[in-house]
């Protein structure tokens, strides 16, 4: 039988992109309808074309790009520290019955606490600088990575490990051919969640005390009722987060066969 059948992976990727586009159309449509219908004062709700034009203008301004670069650097540094550290610590804790019993409740307890209340402690400890933003970003991110690592390790089937050992597999082979394929799908989902927590933490740290960064810009725009700039900045930040999310989702589909 000739011809090709579209793969489920490509179908899911296309479906995800279509879902985002439809969601944006609904959002912008409802937004513009509220503006045209004067459900809110135009001072409080600028029109969609005005906000999109402001966003296009912002991304052409060197000053805005400088603030975006600061935020991107802080986000990248915190992400590069939190994700591998959280995965390694999570696996180490989950592999030890003693430390698992001691530390897992602590991790879940701290994860349930709003991280904003710890922000003044980071400002007092580090001051208002790059280290403070990165430190708070790591703190905001690492707990979701730890919890995901716990779940990822539990997804490894013990019979697969026993069979690998029975065939004489080395520790390295078991790690890369049994543990990694079983854990990869959950860990990739953790990466997407981690970026959300990371970006939120960095923006909050910039809003509460910073001399540069998108969070500081958004805070200033909000305080000065510059709503077009505020909404345009939020749209730009959201677009960046969506692009990262879809990039990880695309990579995740490449690992879909490991879920079996």
C-alpha positions in Angstrom: 0.0 0.0 0.0 1.6 3.3 -1.1 1.5 6.7 0.5 2.4 7.9 3.9 0.3 8.3 7.0 0.8 11.6 9.1 2.4 10.8 12.4 0.7 11.4 15.7 3.7 13.5 16.7 3.3 16.0 13.9 -0.5 16.0 14.4 0.0 16.9 18.1 2.4 19.7 17.2 0.1 21.2 14.7 -2.8 20.8 17.0 -0.9 22.7 19.8 0.0 25.6 17.5 -3.6 25.7 16.2 -4.9 25.8 19.8 -2.6 28.8 20.6 -3.7 30.6 17.5 -7.4 30.1 18.2 -6.9 31.1 21.8 -5.2 34.4 20.7 -8.0 35.0 18.2 -10.6 34.6 21.0 -8.7 36.8 23.4 -8.1 39.6 20.9 -11.7 39.3 19.6 -13.2 39.6 23.1 -10.8 42.4 24.0 -11.7 44.4 20.9 -15.4 43.8 21.3 -15.1 45.1 24.9 -13.3 48.2 23.6 -15.8 48.8 20.8 -18.8 48.2 23.1 -17.2 50.6 25.7 -17.6 48.1 28.5 -14.6 49.8 30.1 -13.2 53.3 29.8 -10.8 53.5 26.8 -8.3 54.9 29.3 -8.4 51.6 31.1 -8.7 49.3 28.0 -6.8 50.5 24.9 -7.8 48.9 21.6 -5.9 45.8 20.3 -4.4 47.7 17.3 -3.0 50.4 19.6 -1.4 47.8 21.9 0.0 45.8 19.1 1.4 49.0 17.5 3.0 49.9 20.9 4.5 46.4 21.1 6.0 46.7 17.7 7.4 50.1 18.6 8.9 48.8 21.9 10.9 46.0 20.3 12.6 48.5 18.0 13.7 50.7 20.9 17.4 50.0 22.1 16.4 50.9 25.7 13.7 48.3 25.8 15.9 45.7 24.2 18.5 46.5 26.9 16.0 45.8 29.6 14.9 42.6 27.9 18.5 41.5 27.6 19.0 41.9 31.4 15.9 39.8 32.1 16.9 37.1 29.6 20.3 36.9 31.2 18.9 36.5 34.7 16.3 34.0 33.5 18.9 31.9 31.6 21.3 31.9 34.6 18.6 30.9 37.1 17.3 28.2 34.7 20.7 26.8 34.1 21.3 26.5 37.8 17.9 25.4 39.0 17.0 22.6 36.5 20.1 20.4 36.6 20.6 21.0 40.4 16.9 20.1 41.0 17.1 17.0 38.9 20.3 15.7 40.5 19.1 16.5 44.1 15.6 15.1 43.4 17.0 11.8 42.1 19.5 11.6 45.0 16.8 12.2 47.6 14.3 9.8 46.0 16.9 7.0 45.7 17.6 7.1 49.5 14.8 5.8 51.7 16.1 7.8 54.7 16.6 11.1 53.0 13.4 10.6 51.0 11.4 10.2 54.3 13.1 13.3 55.8 13.3 15.8 53.0 10.3 15.1 50.8 7.8 16.5 53.3 10.0 19.6 53.6 10.1 20.1 49.8 6.3 19.8 49.5 5.8 22.2 52.4 8.1 24.9 51.0 6.6 24.4 47.6 3.1 25.2 48.9 4.3 28.5 50.4 4.0 31.6 48.2 7.6 32.5 47.3 7.0 36.2 47.4 7.2 36.3 51.2 10.8 35.2 51.0 11.8 38.0 48.5 12.7 40.5 51.3 15.2 38.0 52.7 16.9 37.8 49.3 17.1 41.6 49.1 18.6 41.7 52.6 21.1 38.9 51.9 22.2 39.9 48.4 21.1 43.5 47.9 19.5 44.7 44.7 21.7 43.2 42.1 22.1 40.4 39.6 22.8 37.7 42.2 19.6 38.5 44.1 17.5 38.1 41.0 19.1 34.9 40.0 19.0 33.5 43.5 15.3 34.2 43.8 14.7 32.7 40.4 16.5 29.5 41.4 14.5 29.4 44.7 11.2 29.9 42.8 12.1 27.2 40.3 13.9 24.4 42.1 11.1 23.0 44.1 8.9 22.1 41.1 12.0 20.4 39.5 12.6 18.4 42.7 9.0 17.2 42.8 9.1 16.3 39.1 12.3 14.4 39.7 10.6 12.4 42.4 7.8 11.5 40.1 10.2 10.8 37.2 12.2 8.3 39.3 9.0 6.6 40.4 8.1 6.1 36.7 11.1 3.8 36.1 9.9 0.2 36.1 11.9 -1.9 38.5 11.6 -5.0 36.2 13.4 -3.1 33.5 16.3 -2.4 35.9 16.4 -6.1 37.0 16.5 -7.3 33.4 19.3 -4.9 32.5 21.3 -6.1 35.5 20.6 -9.7 34.7 22.1 -9.2 31.2 25.2 -7.6 32.8 24.6 -4.0 32.0 26.9 -1.5 33.7 25.7 1.3 35.9 26.3 3.8 33.1 24.3 1.7 30.6 21.4 1.3 33.1 21.5 5.1 33.7 21.4 6.0 30.0 19.4 3.2 28.6 16.8 2.5 31.4 16.6 5.5 33.7 17.0 8.3 31.2 14.4 7.0 28.6 11.8 6.4 31.4 12.4 9.7 33.1 12.8 12.0 30.1 9.1 12.6 29.3 8.4 13.7 32.8 11.6 15.7 33.1 10.8 17.6 29.9 7.4 18.5 31.2 9.2 19.7 34.3 11.4 21.9 32.2 8.3 23.7 30.7 6.9 24.2 34.2 10.2 25.3 35.5 10.5 28.1 33.0 7.1 29.4 34.1 8.1 29.5 37.7 11.5 30.9 36.8 10.2 33.7 34.7 7.6 34.6 37.2 10.2 34.7 40.0 12.6 36.8 38.0 9.9 39.3 37.1 8.7 39.6 40.7 12.2 40.2 41.9 12.6 42.9 39.3 9.3 44.5 40.2 10.0 44.7 43.9 13.5 46.1 43.5 15.6 46.6 40.4 17.3 49.2 38.3 16.7 47.3 35.0 14.7 44.5 33.5 11.3 43.9 32.1 9.8 43.5 35.5 11.0 46.9 36.5 9.5 48.4 33.3 6.2 46.7 33.8 6.1 48.0 37.4 6.8 51.6 36.3 4.2 51.4 33.5 1.6 50.2 36.0 2.4 52.8 38.6 2.2 55.6 36.0 -1.0 54.2 34.4 0.8 53.8 31.0 -1.7 51.0 30.1 -0.7 50.7 26.4 2.9 50.1 27.3 1.9 47.9 30.2 -0.3 45.6 28.0 2.2 45.6 25.2 5.0 44.6 27.6 2.8 41.8 28.9 2.1 40.6 25.4 5.8 40.5 24.5 6.7 38.6 27.7 3.8 36.1 27.1 4.9 35.6 23.5 8.5 34.7 24.6 7.1 32.3 27.2 4.8 30.6 24.6 7.7 30.2 22.1 9.9 28.5 24.8 6.9 26.3 25.8 6.3 25.2 22.2 10.0 24.6 21.6 10.2 22.2 24.6 6.9 20.6 23.6 8.3 20.0 20.1 11.4 18.4 21.6 9.1 16.4 23.9 7.4 14.8 20.9 10.8 13.5 19.7 10.9 11.5 23.0 7.3 10.3 22.8 8.4 6.7 22.0 10.1 6.5 25.4 6.7 6.7 27.2 5.9 3.1 26.3 
